[in-house]
Amino acid sequence: MKFTAHNFIKEGKSVHCTTCKQTWSGYPKTDCPGVPVIEYDSRTATLLTLHQLEKAHLHPADEELPDAAYRTRHHPYFQPLYQGFSQKAKRAHVE
C-alpha cells in the first residue's frame, strides 16, 4: 500500500479527505492510505485481507493496489483489503 498526502476539504468544524473518506476534527498527522478506509465490521464479504486470501489459496490481483483498508492500532495503522483476486497456481511436483 502506497501512502500519500491527504486531499483535504474543510467542512464546517471538521476536515475530510476525499481519497480515504475519513473525517477528523483537526488535521491528522497520519498519511493517507490512498484507498477508502472502512470499518472492519462493516466490510463486505468480498473484501479480504492478505491472510484470508492466503488461507483460501488465493492472491490479490496486485498486492500494492488494495481496494480498501481498515484502521489498526499499530504501525502502519492500516490493513489493506482486496476485492479482485485469483487462485494461486499449483506448483508442479518435482521428484
A tleap script that builds the chain and sets N, CA, C and O, in Angstrom:
source leaprc.protein.ff14SB
mol = sequence {
  NMET LYS PHE THR ALA HIE ASN PHE ILE LYS
  GLU GLY LYS SER VAL HIE CYS THR THR CYS
  LYS GLN THR TRP SER GLY TYR PRO LYS THR
  ASP CYS PRO GLY VAL PRO VAL ILE GLU TYR
  ASP SER ARG THR ALA THR LEU LEU THR LEU
  HIE GLN LEU GLU LYS ALA HIE LEU HIE PRO
  ALA ASP GLU GLU LEU PRO ASP ALA ALA TYR
  ARG THR ARG HIE HIE PRO TYR PHE GLN PRO
  LEU TYR GLN GLY PHE SER GLN LYS ALA LYS
  ARG ALA HIE VAL CGLU
}
set mol.1.N position { 0.854 -1.161 0.000 }
set mol.1.CA position { 0.000 0.000 0.000 }
set mol.1.C position { 0.903 1.227 0.000 }
set mol.1.O position { 1.835 1.333 0.797 }
set mol.2.N position { 0.611 2.140 -0.899 }
set mol.2.CA position { 1.405 3.357 -1.010 }
set mol.2.C position { 0.686 4.500 -0.311 }
set mol.2.O position { -0.460 4.814 -0.632 }
set mol.3.N position { 1.364 5.118 0.642 }
set mol.3.CA position { 0.793 6.234 1.380 }
set mol.3.C position { 1.076 7.538 0.653 }
set mol.3.O position { 2.142 7.724 0.066 }
set mol.4.N position { 0.096 8.442 0.705 }
set mol.4.CA position { 0.210 9.730 0.031 }
set mol.4.C position { -0.260 10.824 0.984 }
set mol.4.O position { -0.619 10.549 2.129 }
set mol.5.N position { -0.256 12.044 0.512 }
set mol.5.CA position { -0.809 13.153 1.291 }
set mol.5.C position { -2.327 13.143 1.143 }
set mol.5.O position { -2.853 12.775 0.093 }
set mol.6.N position { -3.023 13.548 2.195 }
set mol.6.CA position { -4.482 13.634 2.156 }
set mol.6.C position { -4.924 14.748 1.219 }
set mol.6.O position { -4.200 15.726 1.029 }
set mol.7.N position { -6.103 14.608 0.634 }
set mol.7.CA position { -6.763 15.646 -0.161 }
set mol.7.C position { -7.867 16.233 0.713 }
set mol.7.O position { -8.993 15.734 0.716 }
set mol.8.N position { -7.544 17.294 1.456 }
set mol.8.CA position { -8.456 17.831 2.455 }
set mol.8.C position { -9.527 18.742 1.877 }
set mol.8.O position { -9.295 19.503 0.938 }
set mol.9.N position { -10.709 18.634 2.475 }
set mol.9.CA position { -11.807 19.568 2.248 }
set mol.9.C position { -12.288 19.966 3.644 }
set mol.9.O position { -12.586 19.107 4.473 }
set mol.10.N position { -12.360 21.263 3.892 }
set mol.10.CA position { -12.852 21.769 5.176 }
set mol.10.C position { -14.365 21.785 5.128 }
set mol.10.O position { -14.949 22.404 4.238 }
set mol.11.N position { -15.018 21.109 6.082 }
set mol.11.CA position { -16.471 21.040 6.159 }
set mol.11.C position { -16.903 21.522 7.539 }
set mol.11.O position { -16.959 20.731 8.480 }
set mol.12.N position { -17.202 22.791 7.667 }
set mol.12.CA position { -17.579 23.348 8.966 }
set mol.12.C position { -16.409 23.277 9.922 }
set mol.12.O position { -15.362 23.875 9.671 }
set mol.13.N position { -16.576 22.549 11.023 }
set mol.13.CA position { -15.510 22.409 12.019 }
set mol.13.C position { -14.683 21.148 11.822 }
set mol.13.O position { -13.779 20.870 12.610 }
set mol.14.N position { -14.981 20.386 10.783 }
set mol.14.CA position { -14.240 19.149 10.545 }
set mol.14.C position { -13.474 19.202 9.225 }
set mol.14.O position { -13.705 20.064 8.378 }
set mol.15.N position { -12.557 18.253 9.084 }
set mol.15.CA position { -11.716 18.127 7.895 }
set mol.15.C position { -11.982 16.746 7.299 }
set mol.15.O position { -12.026 15.754 8.026 }
set mol.16.N position { -12.159 16.679 5.980 }
set mol.16.CA position { -12.496 15.441 5.289 }
set mol.16.C position { -11.485 15.190 4.170 }
set mol.16.O position { -11.111 16.116 3.450 }
set mol.17.N position { -11.041 13.931 4.023 }
set mol.17.CA position { -10.151 13.557 2.914 }
set mol.17.C position { -11.000 12.916 1.822 }
set mol.17.O position { -11.727 11.956 2.079 }
set mol.18.N position { -10.909 13.440 0.617 }
set mol.18.CA position { -11.700 12.911 -0.499 }
set mol.18.C position { -11.188 11.565 -0.998 }
set mol.18.O position { -11.922 10.838 -1.667 }
set mol.19.N position { -9.944 11.221 -0.686 }
set mol.19.CA position { -9.369 9.954 -1.140 }
set mol.19.C position { -9.728 8.802 -0.209 }
set mol.19.O position { -10.263 7.786 -0.655 }
set mol.20.N position { -9.437 8.954 1.084 }
set mol.20.CA position { -9.664 7.851 2.025 }
set mol.20.C position { -11.019 7.932 2.724 }
set mol.20.O position { -11.389 7.024 3.469 }
set mol.21.N position { -11.759 9.012 2.489 }
set mol.21.CA position { -13.124 9.183 3.017 }
set mol.21.C position { -13.184 9.291 4.546 }
set mol.21.O position { -14.239 9.049 5.132 }
set mol.22.N position { -12.078 9.648 5.198 }
set mol.22.CA position { -12.072 9.817 6.643 }
set mol.22.C position { -12.353 11.270 7.008 }
set mol.22.O position { -12.102 12.180 6.218 }
set mol.23.N position { -12.878 11.476 8.221 }
set mol.23.CA position { -13.192 12.801 8.722 }
set mol.23.C position { -12.561 12.981 10.102 }
set mol.23.O position { -12.587 12.072 10.931 }
set mol.24.N position { -11.996 14.162 10.334 }
set mol.24.CA position { -11.358 14.490 11.611 }
set mol.24.C position { -11.839 15.854 12.095 }
set mol.24.O position { -12.383 16.651 11.332 }
set mol.25.N position { -11.620 16.098 13.394 }
set mol.25.CA position { -11.940 17.415 13.954 }
set mol.25.C position { -10.810 18.400 13.689 }
set mol.25.O position { -11.016 19.612 13.766 }
set mol.26.N position { -9.622 17.897 13.381 }
set mol.26.CA position { -8.465 18.721 13.032 }
set mol.26.C position { -7.622 17.980 12.022 }
set mol.26.O position { -7.917 16.832 11.687 }
set mol.27.N position { -6.585 18.616 11.537 }
set mol.27.CA position { -5.732 17.980 10.528 }
set mol.27.C position { -4.931 16.832 11.150 }
set mol.27.O position { -4.236 17.039 12.145 }
set mol.28.N position { -5.020 15.623 10.577 }
set mol.28.CA position { -4.316 14.467 11.143 }
set mol.28.C position { -2.818 14.501 10.830 }
set mol.28.O position { -2.374 15.190 9.911 }
set mol.29.N position { -2.055 13.744 11.614 }
set mol.29.CA position { -0.612 13.634 11.397 }
set mol.29.C position { -0.263 12.393 10.576 }
set mol.29.O position { 0.888 12.218 10.176 }
set mol.30.N position { -1.246 11.539 10.326 }
set mol.30.CA position { -1.000 10.319 9.553 }
set mol.30.C position { -1.118 10.600 8.057 }
set mol.30.O position { -1.773 11.557 7.643 }
set mol.31.N position { -0.478 9.758 7.256 }
set mol.31.CA position { -0.589 9.860 5.805 }
set mol.31.C position { -1.861 9.165 5.338 }
set mol.31.O position { -2.469 8.388 6.074 }
set mol.32.N position { -2.241 9.451 4.137 }
set mol.32.CA position { -3.423 8.855 3.520 }
set mol.32.C position { -3.039 7.499 2.921 }
set mol.32.O position { -2.027 7.405 2.228 }
set mol.33.N position { -3.834 6.440 3.177 }
set mol.33.CA position { -3.523 5.136 2.584 }
set mol.33.C position { -3.811 5.074 1.085 }
set mol.33.O position { -3.438 4.100 0.430 }
set mol.34.N position { -4.467 6.094 0.532 }
set mol.34.CA position { -4.713 6.142 -0.907 }
set mol.34.C position { -5.923 5.363 -1.372 }
set mol.34.O position { -6.213 5.325 -2.568 }
set mol.35.N position { -6.639 4.735 -0.438 }
set mol.35.CA position { -7.859 3.979 -0.742 }
set mol.35.C position { -8.900 4.302 0.323 }
set mol.35.O position { -8.538 4.792 1.393 }
set mol.36.N position { -10.177 4.044 0.067 }
set mol.36.CA position { -11.189 4.301 1.092 }
set mol.36.C position { -10.933 3.479 2.356 }
set mol.36.O position { -10.601 2.296 2.278 }
set mol.37.N position { -11.087 4.106 3.507 }
set mol.37.CA position { -10.936 3.429 4.789 }
set mol.37.C position { -12.335 3.097 5.300 }
set mol.37.O position { -13.200 3.969 5.386 }
set mol.38.N position { -12.543 1.828 5.635 }
set mol.38.CA position { -13.852 1.380 6.100 }
set mol.38.C position { -13.715 0.753 7.481 }
set mol.38.O position { -12.614 0.391 7.896 }
set mol.39.N position { -14.820 0.626 8.184 }
set mol.39.CA position { -14.837 -0.089 9.454 }
set mol.39.C position { -14.717 -1.577 9.144 }
set mol.39.O position { -15.378 -2.078 8.235 }
set mol.40.N position { -13.874 -2.287 9.898 }
set mol.40.CA position { -13.650 -3.707 9.628 }
set mol.40.C position { -14.955 -4.491 9.682 }
set mol.40.O position { -15.201 -5.347 8.833 }
set mol.41.N position { -15.790 -4.206 10.671 }
set mol.41.CA position { -17.041 -4.954 10.836 }
set mol.41.C position { -18.077 -4.649 9.763 }
set mol.41.O position { -19.019 -5.420 9.577 }
set mol.42.N position { -17.916 -3.532 9.053 }
set mol.42.CA position { -18.900 -3.180 8.021 }
set mol.42.C position { -18.428 -3.542 6.616 }
set mol.42.O position { -19.092 -3.192 5.640 }
set mol.43.N position { -17.307 -4.227 6.494 }
set mol.43.CA position { -16.799 -4.585 5.172 }
set mol.43.C position { -17.656 -5.685 4.565 }
set mol.43.O position { -18.285 -6.463 5.281 }
set mol.44.N position { -17.674 -5.742 3.241 }
set mol.44.CA position { -18.434 -6.784 2.550 }
set mol.44.C position { -17.656 -8.095 2.567 }
set mol.44.O position { -16.450 -8.108 2.816 }
set mol.45.N position { -18.342 -9.175 2.304 }
set mol.45.CA position { -17.705 -10.495 2.316 }
set mol.45.C position { -16.683 -10.637 1.194 }
set mol.45.O position { -15.837 -11.530 1.246 }
set mol.46.N position { -16.744 -9.773 0.180 }
set mol.46.CA position { -15.803 -9.875 -0.941 }
set mol.46.C position { -14.490 -9.138 -0.671 }
set mol.46.O position { -13.534 -9.304 -1.429 }
set mol.47.N position { -14.419 -8.326 0.392 }
set mol.47.CA position { -13.165 -7.651 0.748 }
set mol.47.C position { -12.420 -8.517 1.743 }
set mol.47.O position { -12.905 -8.754 2.850 }
set mol.48.N position { -11.238 -8.996 1.356 }
set mol.48.CA position { -10.462 -9.921 2.178 }
set mol.48.C position { -9.073 -9.375 2.468 }
set mol.48.O position { -8.513 -8.619 1.674 }
set mol.49.N position { -8.521 -9.766 3.615 }
set mol.49.CA position { -7.140 -9.415 3.956 }
set mol.49.C position { -6.200 -10.385 3.245 }
set mol.49.O position { -6.637 -11.405 2.713 }
set mol.50.N position { -4.911 -10.062 3.238 }
set mol.50.CA position { -3.925 -10.979 2.641 }
set mol.50.C position { -3.951 -12.329 3.346 }
set mol.50.O position { -3.854 -13.373 2.700 }
set mol.51.N position { -4.082 -12.309 4.665 }
set mol.51.CA position { -4.114 -13.555 5.437 }
set mol.51.C position { -5.315 -14.426 5.026 }
set mol.51.O position { -5.180 -15.637 4.849 }
set mol.52.N position { -6.478 -13.798 4.879 }
set mol.52.CA position { -7.666 -14.538 4.457 }
set mol.52.C position { -7.501 -15.100 3.048 }
set mol.52.O position { -7.926 -16.220 2.768 }
set mol.53.N position { -6.887 -14.322 2.168 }
set mol.53.CA position { -6.635 -14.806 0.806 }
set mol.53.C position { -5.684 -15.995 0.822 }
set mol.53.O position { -5.920 -16.989 0.136 }
set mol.54.N position { -4.602 -15.897 1.609 }
set mol.54.CA position { -3.633 -16.988 1.686 }
set mol.54.C position { -4.260 -18.272 2.216 }
set mol.54.O position { -3.969 -19.362 1.722 }
set mol.55.N position { -5.128 -18.139 3.230 }
set mol.55.CA position { -5.797 -19.318 3.785 }
set mol.55.C position { -6.676 -19.987 2.746 }
set mol.55.O position { -6.852 -21.205 2.780 }
set mol.56.N position { -7.231 -19.213 1.822 }
set mol.56.CA position { -8.090 -19.755 0.764 }
set mol.56.C position { -7.292 -20.091 -0.501 }
set mol.56.O position { -7.879 -20.409 -1.535 }
set mol.57.N position { -5.968 -20.022 -0.423 }
set mol.57.CA position { -5.081 -20.289 -1.559 }
set mol.57.C position { -5.368 -19.355 -2.729 }
set mol.57.O position { -5.380 -19.772 -3.887 }
set mol.58.N position { -5.598 -18.076 -2.404 }
set mol.58.CA position { -5.844 -17.034 -3.399 }
set mol.58.C position { -4.782 -15.956 -3.250 }
set mol.58.O position { -4.066 -15.913 -2.250 }
set mol.59.N position { -4.683 -15.092 -4.242 }
set mol.59.CA position { -3.780 -13.951 -4.122 }
set mol.59.C position { -4.429 -12.742 -4.816 }
set mol.59.O position { -5.215 -12.898 -5.751 }
set mol.60.N position { -4.083 -11.535 -4.341 }
set mol.60.CA position { -4.681 -10.336 -4.946 }
set mol.60.C position { -4.167 -10.114 -6.354 }
set mol.60.O position { -3.087 -10.580 -6.717 }
set mol.61.N position { -4.953 -9.396 -7.144 }
set mol.61.CA position { -4.529 -9.070 -8.500 }
set mol.61.C position { -3.221 -8.284 -8.456 }
set mol.61.O position { -2.322 -8.533 -9.260 }
set mol.62.N position { -3.108 -7.340 -7.528 }
set mol.62.CA position { -1.880 -6.565 -7.333 }
set mol.62.C position { -1.788 -6.216 -5.853 }
set mol.62.O position { -2.589 -5.430 -5.347 }
set mol.63.N position { -0.828 -6.789 -5.169 }
set mol.63.CA position { -0.677 -6.592 -3.724 }
set mol.63.C position { -0.434 -5.134 -3.351 }
set mol.63.O position { -0.792 -4.714 -2.251 }
set mol.64.N position { 0.165 -4.359 -4.245 }
set mol.64.CA position { 0.454 -2.948 -3.980 }
set mol.64.C position { -0.747 -2.034 -4.203 }
set mol.64.O position { -0.697 -0.858 -3.845 }
set mol.65.N position { -1.833 -2.558 -4.791 }
set mol.65.CA position { -3.019 -1.755 -5.082 }
set mol.65.C position { -4.265 -2.354 -4.428 }
set mol.65.O position { -5.070 -2.992 -5.106 }
set mol.66.N position { -4.433 -2.154 -3.105 }
set mol.66.CA position { -5.627 -2.687 -2.450 }
set mol.66.C position { -6.876 -1.911 -2.868 }
set mol.66.O position { -6.780 -0.813 -3.416 }
set mol.67.N position { -8.029 -2.484 -2.606 }
set mol.67.CA position { -9.304 -1.850 -2.952 }
set mol.67.C position { -9.836 -0.985 -1.816 }
set mol.67.O position { -10.606 -0.055 -2.055 }
set mol.68.N position { -9.436 -1.281 -0.590 }
set mol.68.CA position { -9.855 -0.530 0.589 }
set mol.68.C position { -8.873 -0.857 1.713 }
set mol.68.O position { -7.919 -1.611 1.522 }
set mol.69.N position { -9.122 -0.281 2.881 }
set mol.69.CA position { -8.288 -0.566 4.050 }
set mol.69.C position { -9.122 -0.347 5.303 }
set mol.69.O position { -10.135 0.352 5.276 }
set mol.70.N position { -8.683 -0.953 6.401 }
set mol.70.CA position { -9.306 -0.664 7.696 }
set mol.70.C position { -8.205 -0.250 8.656 }
set mol.70.O position { -7.044 -0.620 8.480 }
set mol.71.N position { -8.578 0.525 9.677 }
set mol.71.CA position { -7.615 1.045 10.636 }
set mol.71.C position { -7.219 -0.013 11.650 }
set mol.71.O position { -8.038 -0.837 12.058 }
set mol.72.N position { -5.940 0.017 12.059 }
set mol.72.CA position { -5.433 -0.847 13.123 }
set mol.72.C position { -4.793 0.029 14.193 }
set mol.72.O position { -4.590 1.224 13.976 }
set mol.73.N position { -4.478 -0.549 15.335 }
set mol.73.CA position { -3.887 0.216 16.437 }
set mol.73.C position { -2.381 0.387 16.298 }
set mol.73.O position { -1.792 1.261 16.934 }
set mol.74.N position { -1.765 -0.433 15.478 }
set mol.74.CA position { -0.313 -0.428 15.376 }
set mol.74.C position { 0.164 -0.021 13.986 }
set mol.74.O position { -0.570 -0.133 13.004 }
set mol.75.N position { 1.395 0.447 13.924 }
set mol.75.CA position { 2.016 0.877 12.678 }
set mol.75.C position { 1.939 -0.255 11.664 }
set mol.75.O position { 2.259 -1.384 12.035 }
set mol.76.N position { 1.554 -0.051 10.458 }
set mol.76.CA position { 1.348 1.180 9.715 }
set mol.76.C position { -0.048 1.763 9.855 }
set mol.76.O position { -0.403 2.663 9.094 }
set mol.77.N position { -0.861 1.283 10.804 }
set mol.77.CA position { -2.179 1.813 11.157 }
set mol.77.C position { -3.287 1.509 10.155 }
set mol.77.O position { -4.443 1.854 10.398 }
set mol.78.N position { -2.964 0.881 9.055 }
set mol.78.CA position { -3.975 0.489 8.077 }
set mol.78.C position { -3.669 -0.912 7.578 }
set mol.78.O position { -2.511 -1.249 7.329 }
set mol.79.N position { -4.702 -1.727 7.434 }
set mol.79.CA position { -4.561 -3.075 6.892 }
set mol.79.C position { -5.268 -3.096 5.544 }
set mol.79.O position { -6.452 -2.766 5.473 }
set mol.80.N position { -4.574 -3.476 4.468 }
set mol.80.CA position { -5.209 -3.477 3.146 }
set mol.80.C position { -6.258 -4.576 2.993 }
set mol.80.O position { -6.155 -5.652 3.582 }
set mol.81.N position { -7.263 -4.271 2.189 }
set mol.81.CA position { -8.315 -5.223 1.837 }
set mol.81.C position { -8.381 -5.327 0.319 }
set mol.81.O position { -8.232 -4.331 -0.389 }
set mol.82.N position { -8.605 -6.536 -0.169 }
set mol.82.CA position { -8.601 -6.770 -1.614 }
set mol.82.C position { -9.924 -7.383 -2.057 }
set mol.82.O position { -10.512 -8.209 -1.359 }
set mol.83.N position { -10.376 -6.959 -3.231 }
set mol.83.CA position { -11.609 -7.498 -3.788 }
set mol.83.C position { -11.317 -8.352 -5.017 }
set mol.83.O position { -11.938 -9.400 -5.196 }
set mol.84.N position { -10.395 -7.929 -5.859 }
set mol.84.CA position { -10.038 -8.699 -7.048 }
set mol.84.C position { -8.939 -9.689 -6.717 }
set mol.84.O position { -7.842 -9.287 -6.330 }
set mol.85.N position { -9.212 -10.963 -6.860 }
set mol.85.CA position { -8.206 -11.971 -6.550 }
set mol.85.C position { -8.390 -13.173 -7.456 }
set mol.85.O position { -9.434 -13.340 -8.088 }
set mol.86.N position { -7.356 -14.014 -7.512 }
set mol.86.CA position { -7.422 -15.214 -8.341 }
set mol.86.C position { -6.752 -16.360 -7.596 }
set mol.86.O position { -6.047 -16.152 -6.609 }
set mol.87.N position { -6.983 -17.556 -8.080 }
set mol.87.CA position { -6.438 -18.741 -7.435 }
set mol.87.C position { -4.946 -18.843 -7.712 }
set mol.87.O position { -4.482 -18.542 -8.812 }
set mol.88.N position { -4.199 -19.274 -6.692 }
set mol.88.CA position { -2.759 -19.459 -6.874 }
set mol.88.C position { -2.524 -20.686 -7.748 }
set mol.88.O position { -3.229 -21.690 -7.645 }
set mol.89.N position { -1.527 -20.579 -8.598 }
set mol.89.CA position { -1.169 -21.710 -9.443 }
set mol.89.C position { -0.503 -22.775 -8.576 }
set mol.89.O position { 0.323 -22.462 -7.719 }
set mol.90.N position { -0.870 -24.039 -8.809 }
set mol.90.CA position { -0.264 -25.111 -8.043 }
set mol.90.C position { 1.127 -25.405 -8.595 }
set mol.90.O position { 1.352 -25.412 -9.805 }
set mol.91.N position { 2.047 -25.647 -7.669 }
set mol.91.CA position { 3.417 -25.957 -8.094 }
set mol.91.C position { 3.485 -27.396 -8.606 }
set mol.91.O position { 2.830 -28.297 -8.083 }
set mol.92.N position { 4.283 -27.573 -9.625 }
set mol.92.CA position { 4.485 -28.909 -10.159 }
set mol.92.C position { 5.343 -29.726 -9.200 }
set mol.92.O position { 6.327 -29.221 -8.660 }
set mol.93.N position { 4.979 -30.962 -8.990 }
set mol.93.CA position { 5.732 -31.838 -8.089 }
set mol.93.C position { 6.986 -32.333 -8.819 }
set mol.93.O position { 6.902 -32.926 -9.894 }
set mol.94.N position { 8.145 -32.079 -8.212 }
set mol.94.CA position { 9.416 -32.491 -8.807 }
set mol.94.C position { 10.006 -33.606 -7.968 }
set mol.94.O position { 10.111 -33.482 -6.748 }
set mol.95.N position { 10.395 -34.704 -8.622 }
set mol.95.CA position { 10.994 -35.836 -7.913 }
set mol.95.C position { 12.451 -35.914 -8.160 }
set mol.95.O position { 13.119 -36.809 -7.641 }
savepdb mol mol.pdb
quit
